[in-house]
Amino acid sequence: FSLLGNRLVLAGVCIGAIEFATLGSFDAVWARLLTDQGASTIFIGVSFTAMALPLVVLAPRFGRLVDRRTPMLVASIGIVAVVPAVFSYGWLGAPAVLAAAGIVHATGSAALSPAAAALVAEGSPPEMVARGQGLLEAVGFLAAAATALPTGWAYETIGRTLWFSLLSGLAAILFAIGWWLMRDQSVASRPALSQADRAPGS
């Protein structure tokens, strides 16, 4: 818990929570959402596969961009993709268009993931870097559970339009908090350093 007292670590946790919270809610109702729009079981399976590809292909590329630029820049790219994609889940009807929004969402998640990891690594003391990454994953899964649990109820009661609008707003708020925490930190204005590049004790 002492790591959460570091602004960079806390910013990374906020950015990482966006990825997990939105994906947790997405996973909870995606099959039901597409079924209600007339999609076949085969289409639903293909859509899941298509949305996994950006995470596999683009996450390493965004990781290299984090190393060359800054985590803040890459996180900004991610949030620009995630917020409108999640918002659109409440409004779009055609399964193919929903799947396209899902691919945009996955692309944004591929940017958020390395940005969050770099922030946590930069803010963690050298002897606690692995612990920081564990903290990031733990908070991420808690965020996913926290949004997945009420999503089924929300889908059937308040409706998908309101629910995904609220979720996209939550993502924007978490990003704003992360941005505020990073605003005067050195990592916001210079490329991220790998652990090997840092001087001992820096």
C-alpha positions as CSV (number, residue, x, y, z in Angstrom):
1,F,0.0,0.0,0.0
2,S,3.0,2.3,0.4
3,L,3.3,2.3,-3.4
4,L,0.0,4.1,-3.7
5,G,1.5,7.1,-2.0
6,N,3.6,7.7,-5.1
7,R,1.8,9.9,-7.7
8,L,3.1,8.1,-10.7
9,V,2.1,4.7,-9.3
10,L,-1.4,6.0,-8.5
11,A,-1.7,7.5,-12.0
12,G,-0.7,4.2,-13.5
13,V,-3.3,2.4,-11.4
14,C,-6.0,4.8,-12.6
15,I,-5.0,4.3,-16.2
16,G,-4.9,0.5,-15.8
17,A,-8.3,0.5,-14.1
18,I,-9.8,2.1,-17.2
19,E,-8.7,-0.9,-19.3
20,F,-9.9,-3.5,-16.9
21,A,-13.1,-1.8,-15.9
22,T,-14.3,-1.3,-19.5
23,L,-13.3,-4.8,-20.6
24,G,-14.9,-6.3,-17.5
25,S,-18.3,-4.7,-18.4
26,F,-17.8,-5.5,-22.1
27,D,-17.2,-9.2,-21.4
28,A,-20.2,-9.5,-19.1
29,V,-22.8,-8.7,-21.8
30,W,-21.1,-8.8,-25.2
31,A,-22.7,-12.1,-26.2
32,R,-26.1,-11.0,-25.0
33,L,-25.8,-7.6,-26.6
34,L,-25.0,-9.1,-30.0
35,T,-27.6,-11.8,-29.7
36,D,-30.3,-9.1,-29.0
37,Q,-29.2,-7.4,-32.2
38,G,-29.6,-10.6,-34.2
39,A,-26.1,-11.9,-34.4
40,S,-25.3,-15.6,-34.8
41,T,-23.2,-17.6,-32.4
42,I,-20.5,-17.9,-35.0
43,F,-20.4,-14.1,-35.5
44,I,-20.1,-13.6,-31.7
45,G,-17.1,-15.9,-31.6
46,V,-15.5,-14.2,-34.6
47,S,-16.0,-10.8,-33.0
48,F,-14.2,-11.9,-29.8
49,T,-11.3,-13.2,-32.0
50,A,-11.2,-10.0,-34.0
51,M,-11.1,-7.9,-30.9
52,A,-8.2,-9.9,-29.4
53,L,-6.0,-9.2,-32.4
54,P,-5.3,-5.5,-31.6
55,L,-4.2,-6.5,-28.1
56,V,-1.8,-9.0,-29.4
57,V,-0.4,-7.0,-32.4
58,L,-0.5,-3.4,-31.2
59,A,0.4,-3.6,-27.5
60,P,4.1,-4.2,-28.2
61,R,4.1,-1.3,-30.7
62,F,2.5,1.0,-28.2
63,G,5.0,-0.2,-25.6
64,R,7.8,0.9,-27.9
65,L,6.1,4.2,-28.3
66,V,6.0,4.6,-24.6
67,D,9.8,4.1,-24.5
68,R,10.4,6.6,-27.2
69,R,7.8,9.2,-26.1
70,T,5.9,9.3,-22.8
71,P,3.3,7.2,-21.0
72,M,1.0,10.2,-20.9
73,L,1.0,10.5,-24.7
74,V,0.2,6.9,-25.3
75,A,-2.4,6.9,-22.6
76,S,-4.0,9.8,-24.3
77,I,-4.2,7.8,-27.6
78,G,-5.8,5.0,-25.6
79,I,-8.5,7.1,-24.0
80,V,-9.4,8.8,-27.3
81,A,-10.3,5.3,-28.6
82,V,-11.8,3.8,-25.5
83,V,-14.3,6.5,-24.4
84,P,-16.2,6.8,-27.7
85,A,-16.1,3.1,-28.3
86,V,-17.6,2.2,-24.9
87,F,-20.2,5.0,-25.3
88,S,-21.2,3.7,-28.7
89,Y,-22.1,0.2,-27.2
90,G,-25.3,1.8,-25.8
91,W,-26.4,3.2,-29.1
92,L,-25.3,1.1,-32.1
93,G,-27.5,-1.6,-33.5
94,A,-25.9,-3.5,-36.3
95,P,-23.7,-6.3,-35.1
96,A,-21.0,-5.5,-37.6
97,V,-20.8,-1.9,-36.5
98,L,-20.8,-3.0,-32.8
99,A,-17.9,-5.3,-33.6
100,A,-16.0,-2.5,-35.3
101,A,-16.5,-0.4,-32.1
102,G,-15.1,-3.3,-30.2
103,I,-12.0,-3.4,-32.3
104,V,-11.5,0.4,-31.6
105,H,-12.0,-0.4,-27.9
106,A,-9.4,-3.1,-28.0
107,T,-6.9,-0.8,-29.8
108,G,-7.3,1.8,-27.0
109,S,-6.8,-0.9,-24.4
110,A,-3.6,-2.0,-26.2
111,A,-2.3,1.6,-25.7
112,L,-3.5,1.9,-22.1
113,S,-1.8,-1.3,-20.9
114,P,1.9,-0.4,-21.5
115,A,1.3,3.2,-20.5
116,A,0.0,2.1,-17.1
117,A,2.8,-0.4,-16.6
118,A,5.4,2.2,-17.5
119,L,4.0,4.7,-15.0
120,V,3.9,2.1,-12.2
121,A,7.5,1.0,-13.0
122,E,8.7,4.6,-13.1
123,G,7.1,5.4,-9.8
124,S,8.2,2.3,-7.9
125,P,11.5,2.1,-6.1
126,P,14.0,-0.2,-7.8
127,E,13.5,-2.9,-5.2
128,M,9.7,-2.8,-5.6
129,V,9.2,-2.7,-9.3
130,A,7.8,-6.3,-9.5
131,R,5.5,-5.5,-6.5
132,G,4.2,-2.4,-8.3
133,Q,3.3,-4.5,-11.4
134,G,1.5,-7.0,-9.1
135,L,-0.4,-4.1,-7.5
136,L,-1.4,-2.8,-11.0
137,E,-2.8,-6.2,-12.0
138,A,-4.6,-6.7,-8.7
139,V,-6.3,-3.3,-8.9
140,G,-7.1,-4.0,-12.5
141,F,-8.9,-7.3,-11.8
142,L,-10.8,-5.6,-8.9
143,A,-11.9,-2.9,-11.3
144,A,-13.0,-5.6,-13.8
145,A,-15.0,-7.4,-11.2
146,A,-16.6,-4.2,-9.9
147,T,-18.0,-3.3,-13.3
148,A,-18.8,-6.9,-14.5
149,L,-20.9,-7.7,-11.5
150,P,-23.6,-5.0,-12.0
151,T,-23.5,-5.0,-15.8
152,G,-26.0,-7.7,-16.3
153,W,-28.5,-6.1,-13.9
154,A,-27.9,-2.7,-15.5
155,Y,-28.4,-4.0,-19.0
156,E,-31.8,-5.4,-18.0
157,T,-33.0,-2.6,-15.8
158,I,-31.6,0.9,-16.6
159,G,-30.7,-0.2,-20.2
160,R,-27.5,-0.4,-22.1
161,T,-27.6,3.2,-23.3
162,L,-27.4,4.7,-19.8
163,W,-25.1,2.1,-18.5
164,F,-22.4,2.4,-21.2
165,S,-22.8,6.2,-21.1
166,L,-22.0,6.1,-17.4
167,L,-19.1,3.7,-17.9
168,S,-17.6,5.9,-20.6
169,G,-17.9,8.8,-18.2
170,L,-16.1,6.8,-15.5
171,A,-13.3,6.1,-17.9
172,A,-12.9,9.8,-18.7
173,I,-12.9,10.7,-15.0
174,L,-10.2,8.1,-14.2
175,F,-8.1,9.4,-17.0
176,A,-8.5,13.0,-15.8
177,I,-7.4,11.9,-12.3
178,G,-4.4,10.1,-13.8
179,W,-3.5,13.2,-15.9
180,W,-3.8,15.4,-12.9
181,L,-1.5,13.1,-10.9
182,M,1.1,13.1,-13.7
183,R,0.9,16.8,-14.5
184,D,4.1,17.9,-12.7
185,Q,6.0,14.6,-12.8
186,S,9.1,14.2,-14.8
187,V,7.7,11.2,-16.7
188,A,5.1,13.4,-18.2
189,S,7.7,15.4,-20.1
190,R,10.4,12.9,-21.1
191,P,10.6,9.4,-22.5
192,A,10.1,6.5,-20.1
193,L,13.3,4.9,-18.9
194,S,13.8,1.2,-18.7
195,Q,14.9,-0.3,-15.4
196,A,18.3,-1.0,-16.9
197,D,18.7,2.7,-18.0
198,R,18.1,4.1,-14.5
199,A,21.0,5.0,-12.3
200,P,21.0,3.0,-9.0
201,G,18.9,4.8,-6.4
202,S,17.3,7.2,-8.9
